[in-house]
Amino acid sequence: MVASEMTKEAKKLDKKDWKLLYHLCQDARLSHSKLGKLVGLSKNAVTYRIERLKEKGIIKKFFTIVNHDSLGFNFFNILLRLNATKEQEKGLIDYLISHKNVSVVDSLVGEWNFLVEFGCKDIVTFYDFLSELKINFSHILDTYETHFSLFPYKVEQLPVELVEEKQQPKPFVKTKPVEVDETDLKLLLELDKNSTATLFDLAKSLGITYETVSTRIKKLKENGTILKITAQISLAGLGYDVYVLLLDIRNLSQERESVLRGYINGQKNIRYAFLSATRPVLFIYLAVKKSDDLNIFLLNIKEKFADVIVNQKYLLSPENFKYKLFPEGLIK
């Protein structure tokens, strides 16, 4: 279903659909009976609506947001600018989608053509990836820029303005490294594929009992490894445009960074934000329904943080080709 058709379908959604999307984004493993009580529907009605939202392409999948930092994983964001034909570009996209360490591939309109997120345990793996990228695509790769991702300011799927809920998303908090074994990592991988899989199905995939699966999920939540079990929502299907903002930062003291982090966490339309460790650049994924909303946001954040924001750039992100926040390459 193309974006224009999905947007028309989104207009047909009622308040209960919006509320259901909200609660699925808060905890996708809630039973349909419990979701029904929260939304004011029967269990069967919840099941029907979820399947309908999946068919319409509004719900793309259910997955788990993991605290990569506590597991010792490194994540890099690479901005790519190409000089390529459509066929050559497709070859690069196919390569990136198939790579086991690539978690995100977003197209961009503006100064850069793609934003790619890459996760690994050993930084040498990232260097090998860059070398392979240059060897295979040097004929179309105009230039690139890499950013090591510090702990994220915010990761959300659904702008909370869509519902009447007053609850603010919980801010990300740095946690100490945690001890996990191979079974934990495989469980996280399965939850990233489908976070709503039953305990029995997860147990079968892992070769353990369903009681053990339940215990391990609970422990991974308690120690801060699992940050949220959520749903991937098509914002384009809900009538939103997604922009990637690049804000150049200067003189960011610990105190001002804390204030900035709090401000970003409180902004309803920010989907994802992180500060680069490579150079002082703040990346923000902003979802808006009209260009005026983008301009208002840029003006407001510049006014509130004029002492630390040097420059602002924005790029439209019209299409997401891959979104797998716990890629297989992390454990294989």
C-alpha positions in Angstrom: 0.0 0.0 0.0 1.5 3.4 -1.1 1.8 6.3 1.4 -1.1 8.3 -0.1 -3.5 5.3 0.2 -2.3 4.6 3.8 -2.9 8.3 4.8 -6.5 8.0 3.5 -6.9 4.8 5.6 -5.5 6.6 8.6 -8.3 9.2 8.4 -10.7 6.4 8.9 -9.2 5.4 12.2 -11.3 6.3 15.3 -10.3 7.3 18.8 -10.2 3.7 20.0 -7.7 2.8 17.1 -5.5 5.7 18.2 -5.7 4.7 21.8 -4.9 1.1 20.9 -1.8 2.2 19.0 -0.7 4.2 21.9 -0.9 1.3 24.4 0.7 -1.2 21.9 3.6 1.2 21.7 3.9 1.3 25.5 3.8 -2.5 25.9 3.1 -4.7 22.9 3.1 -7.8 25.1 -0.1 -6.8 26.9 -2.8 -9.4 26.5 -5.7 -8.5 24.2 -8.0 -8.8 27.3 -6.0 -6.2 29.1 -5.7 -4.0 26.1 -9.5 -4.3 25.8 -10.0 -3.0 29.3 -7.6 0.0 28.6 -9.3 0.9 25.4 -12.9 0.0 26.2 -13.3 -3.0 23.8 -13.8 -6.7 23.9 -10.8 -9.1 23.5 -12.1 -10.2 20.1 -12.5 -6.5 19.0 -8.9 -5.7 20.0 -7.7 -8.7 18.0 -9.7 -7.7 15.0 -8.5 -4.1 15.1 -4.8 -5.1 15.5 -5.0 -7.4 12.5 -6.8 -4.6 10.5 -4.1 -2.1 11.4 -1.4 -4.6 10.3 -3.2 -5.2 7.0 -3.4 -1.4 6.4 0.4 -1.1 7.0 -0.1 1.2 10.0 1.5 -1.4 12.3 4.6 -2.7 10.6 5.8 -5.1 13.3 6.3 -5.6 17.0 9.8 -5.4 18.4 11.9 -4.6 21.4 14.0 -1.6 22.2 17.2 -2.8 23.9 19.7 -0.9 26.0 22.7 -1.6 23.7 25.0 0.5 26.0 24.6 -1.9 28.9 25.4 -4.8 26.7 28.7 -3.3 25.5 27.5 -2.9 21.9 28.7 0.0 19.7 26.4 1.8 17.3 27.5 4.1 14.4 25.5 6.3 12.1 26.9 6.9 8.6 25.7 9.6 6.4 26.1 8.8 2.7 26.1 11.0 -0.4 25.9 9.3 -3.7 26.5 10.0 -7.4 24.5 7.1 -8.8 21.8 5.9 -11.1 18.6 4.4 -9.7 19.9 0.9 -10.5 23.3 1.5 -8.8 21.5 3.0 -5.8 19.3 -0.1 -5.6 22.4 -2.3 -5.5 23.7 -0.4 -2.5 20.3 -0.5 -0.7 20.1 -4.3 -1.2 23.6 -4.7 0.2 22.8 -2.6 3.3 19.5 -4.4 3.9 21.2 -7.8 3.7 24.2 -6.9 6.0 23.7 -8.6 9.4 25.1 -5.6 11.4 23.1 -2.9 9.7 20.1 -2.0 11.8 18.6 1.1 10.0 18.6 2.3 6.4 16.8 5.6 5.8 16.6 7.5 2.6 17.2 11.3 2.8 16.5 14.3 0.6 19.0 17.1 0.8 22.7 17.3 1.5 22.9 13.5 2.2 21.1 10.6 0.5 21.1 7.9 3.2 21.5 7.5 6.9 22.7 4.0 7.9 23.0 2.7 11.5 25.5 -0.1 12.1 25.9 -2.1 15.4 28.8 -4.2 16.5 30.6 -5.6 19.5 34.1 -5.1 18.2 35.0 -1.8 16.5 37.1 -3.6 14.0 33.9 -5.0 12.5 32.8 -1.4 11.7 36.2 -0.6 10.1 35.8 -3.8 8.0 32.4 -2.6 6.9 33.6 0.8 5.8 36.4 -0.8 3.9 34.0 -3.2 2.2 31.6 -0.3 1.4 34.4 1.7 -0.2 35.7 -1.3 -2.2 32.3 -2.3 -3.6 30.7 1.1 -4.0 33.5 3.7 -4.5 32.3 4.3 -8.0 29.0 5.8 -6.7 30.0 6.9 -3.2 30.7 10.6 -3.4 31.5 11.0 0.3 30.4 9.9 3.8 30.5 11.0 7.4 30.5 8.7 10.5 29.1 9.4 13.9 29.5 7.2 17.0 26.2 7.2 18.8 26.3 8.1 22.5 23.5 6.9 24.8 20.2 8.1 23.2 18.1 10.9 24.5 14.9 9.4 23.4 13.4 6.5 21.4 9.7 6.5 20.7 7.5 5.1 17.9 4.3 7.1 18.1 3.9 10.9 18.6 1.8 11.0 21.8 -0.2 13.9 20.5 -2.3 11.4 18.7 -4.1 10.4 21.9 -5.3 12.2 25.0 -2.9 10.4 27.3 -1.0 12.8 29.5 1.8 10.3 30.4 5.3 11.5 29.3 7.8 8.9 28.0 10.3 7.8 30.6 13.8 9.4 30.0 16.6 7.1 29.1 18.9 6.6 32.1 22.5 5.2 31.8 22.8 1.8 33.6 25.7 -0.3 34.6 26.9 -3.1 32.3 24.8 -6.2 32.7 25.8 -9.9 32.5 23.9 -11.8 29.8 24.5 -15.2 28.3 24.1 -16.6 24.8 20.5 -17.6 25.5 19.6 -14.0 26.7 21.0 -12.6 23.4 19.1 -15.1 21.3 16.0 -14.2 23.2 16.5 -10.5 22.5 17.0 -11.4 18.8 13.7 -13.4 18.8 11.9 -10.5 20.5 13.2 -8.1 17.9 11.7 -10.3 15.2 8.3 -10.4 16.9 8.0 -9.1 20.5 4.4 -10.5 20.7 5.4 -14.1 20.1 4.0 -16.4 22.7 6.1 -17.8 25.5 5.6 -21.3 24.0 6.8 -20.2 20.5 9.8 -18.4 22.0 10.7 -21.4 24.2 10.5 -23.7 21.1 12.9 -21.4 19.1 15.4 -21.3 22.0 15.1 -24.9 23.2 14.1 -24.0 26.7 10.9 -24.0 28.8 8.3 -21.3 28.6 8.8 -20.7 32.3 12.4 -20.0 31.7 11.5 -17.6 28.9 9.1 -15.7 31.2 11.7 -15.5 33.9 14.4 -14.2 31.6 12.2 -11.5 30.0 11.3 -10.3 33.5 15.0 -10.2 34.5 16.0 -8.4 31.3 13.4 -5.7 32.0 14.4 -5.3 35.7 18.1 -4.9 34.9 17.4 -2.3 32.2 18.4 -4.4 29.2 14.9 -4.3 27.7 13.8 -0.7 27.6 10.4 -1.2 25.9 8.5 -3.9 24.1 6.7 -1.9 21.4 5.2 -1.6 17.9 6.8 -0.1 14.8 4.3 2.4 13.4 4.2 3.8 9.9 4.2 7.5 10.5 3.8 8.2 6.8 0.7 6.1 6.9 -0.6 8.4 9.7 0.0 11.5 7.6 3.4 12.5 9.1 6.6 13.5 7.3 9.8 12.5 9.1 12.8 14.9 9.1 16.3 14.2 10.3 17.6 17.3 12.1 21.4 17.9 12.5 22.1 20.5 15.2 25.7 21.6 15.6 26.5 22.0 19.3 29.1 24.1 21.2 30.0 24.5 24.9 27.6 21.9 26.1 28.1 21.7 29.8 26.8 18.8 31.8 24.1 21.0 33.3 23.0 22.3 29.9 23.0 18.8 28.4 20.7 17.7 31.2 18.3 20.5 30.4 18.5 19.8 26.7 17.9 16.1 27.2 14.8 16.9 29.3 13.5 19.3 26.7 13.9 16.8 23.9 12.2 14.0 26.0 9.2 16.3 26.5 8.7 17.1 22.9 5.8 15.0 21.6 6.9 14.7 18.0 10.5 13.6 18.5 10.8 10.0 17.6 14.6 9.4 18.1 17.4 11.6 19.3 21.1 11.1 20.2 24.3 13.1 20.6 27.3 12.1 18.4 30.5 11.3 20.1 32.5 11.9 16.9 31.8 15.6 16.9 29.2 17.7 18.8 26.2 17.1 16.6 22.7 16.3 17.9 20.6 14.0 15.7 16.8 14.3 16.0 14.1 12.4 14.1 11.1 14.7 14.1 7.6 13.7 12.8 5.4 16.6 11.6 2.2 16.9 9.7 3.0 20.2 8.0 6.2 22.3 7.3 5.1 25.0 9.7 5.5 22.5 12.6 9.1 21.9 11.5 9.8 25.6 11.4 8.2 26.2 14.8 10.3 23.5 16.4 13.5 24.8 14.9 12.8 28.3 16.1 11.8 27.2 19.6 14.8 25.0 20.2 17.2 27.6 18.8 15.6 30.3 21.1 15.8 28.1 24.2 19.3 26.8 23.5 20.9 29.7 21.6 24.0 29.4 23.8 24.7 25.9 22.6 23.2 25.4 19.2 25.4 26.8 16.5 23.8 25.7 13.3 20.7 23.8 12.2 20.2 21.5 9.2 17.2 19.3 8.2 16.7 16.6 5.7 13.4 14.9 4.7 13.4 11.1 5.3 10.7 9.8 2.9 11.4 6.1 3.2 12.8 3.5 5.6 14.3 0.4 4.0 15.4 -1.4 7.1 14.5 -1.1 10.8 16.0 -3.9 12.9 17.3 -2.4 16.2 18.9 -5.7 17.3 20.6 -7.0 14.2 21.8 -10.6 13.9 25.4 -9.5 13.6 25.5 -8.5 17.3 25.5 -12.1 18.3 26.9 -14.0 15.3 
